[in-house]
Amino acid sequence: MSVARRDFASRLRPLQASLKRRLARADVLADMIRAVNASLDPEKVADALVARVSDWIPAPGWLDGLLRRLEELEIGIVGPVGSG
């Protein structure tokens, strides 16, 4: 990675005001609540969250890295996979 490349937080800072305005809207909050309460299946809830957040925050390429890590069988979403 290039040293001149800004970190993720620095790239998001200019978007902060518009993101706050969007998230303060009642229809956006209602949509998120409906989406995450539509199912008890954790994968469907996660899909709903990721779909909405990816619309709000431009972060190309982040999903590829996450999916690569999830393919490693010894690593789970929360932490190491084990019997206890």
VMD Tcl script that draws the C-alpha trace (Angstrom):
set ca {
  {0.00 0.00 0.00}
  {1.25 3.45 -0.88}
  {2.38 5.68 1.99}
  {0.67 8.65 0.31}
  {-2.70 6.89 0.44}
  {-5.00 8.24 3.16}
  {-6.48 5.91 5.76}
  {-10.16 5.01 5.66}
  {-11.18 7.52 8.36}
  {-9.49 10.35 6.45}
  {-11.33 9.39 3.29}
  {-14.67 9.34 5.12}
  {-14.24 12.67 6.95}
  {-15.48 14.78 3.99}
  {-18.65 12.64 3.84}
  {-19.47 13.05 7.51}
  {-21.95 15.93 7.23}
  {-24.00 14.35 4.45}
  {-23.96 10.98 6.22}
  {-25.24 12.57 9.45}
  {-28.02 14.31 7.53}
  {-29.04 11.06 5.84}
  {-29.02 9.04 9.06}
  {-31.08 11.69 10.86}
  {-33.99 11.17 8.45}
  {-36.89 9.18 9.86}
  {-37.49 7.29 6.60}
  {-33.88 6.03 6.57}
  {-34.13 4.82 10.16}
  {-37.53 3.22 9.51}
  {-36.15 1.41 6.45}
  {-33.22 0.02 8.47}
  {-35.49 -1.10 11.32}
  {-37.88 -2.82 8.89}
  {-35.01 -4.51 7.07}
  {-33.26 -5.91 10.13}
  {-36.52 -7.02 11.75}
  {-37.76 -8.81 8.64}
  {-35.94 -11.99 9.65}
  {-34.43 -13.74 12.64}
  {-31.83 -15.35 10.40}
  {-28.47 -13.71 11.25}
  {-27.26 -13.94 7.65}
  {-30.34 -12.11 6.34}
  {-30.00 -9.44 9.02}
  {-26.32 -8.98 8.14}
  {-27.19 -8.80 4.44}
  {-29.72 -6.05 5.17}
  {-27.18 -4.07 7.19}
  {-24.40 -4.44 4.64}
  {-26.69 -3.51 1.75}
  {-27.72 -0.26 3.38}
  {-24.33 0.73 4.76}
  {-22.67 0.07 1.40}
  {-25.10 2.61 -0.11}
  {-24.18 5.18 2.53}
  {-20.39 4.80 2.64}
  {-18.32 4.51 -0.54}
  {-15.69 1.91 0.34}
  {-14.82 -0.03 -2.81}
  {-13.07 -3.33 -2.24}
  {-13.87 -3.80 1.46}
  {-16.20 -6.71 0.84}
  {-13.59 -8.72 -1.09}
  {-11.23 -8.68 1.90}
  {-13.99 -9.68 4.29}
  {-15.12 -12.57 2.09}
  {-11.54 -13.86 1.79}
  {-11.20 -13.92 5.58}
  {-14.54 -15.67 6.01}
  {-13.41 -18.49 3.71}
  {-10.81 -19.43 6.33}
  {-12.58 -22.15 8.29}
  {-10.83 -21.43 11.58}
  {-12.05 -17.81 11.67}
  {-15.67 -16.92 12.36}
  {-17.48 -13.59 12.25}
  {-16.99 -12.94 15.97}
  {-13.75 -14.83 16.63}
  {-11.98 -18.18 16.40}
  {-14.16 -21.18 15.65}
  {-13.93 -23.86 18.32}
  {-15.88 -26.12 20.62}
  {-15.71 -23.91 23.65}
}
mol new
graphics top color blue
foreach p $ca { graphics top sphere $p radius 0.5 }
foreach p [lrange $ca 0 end-1] q [lrange $ca 1 end] { graphics top cylinder $p $q radius 0.2 }
display resetview
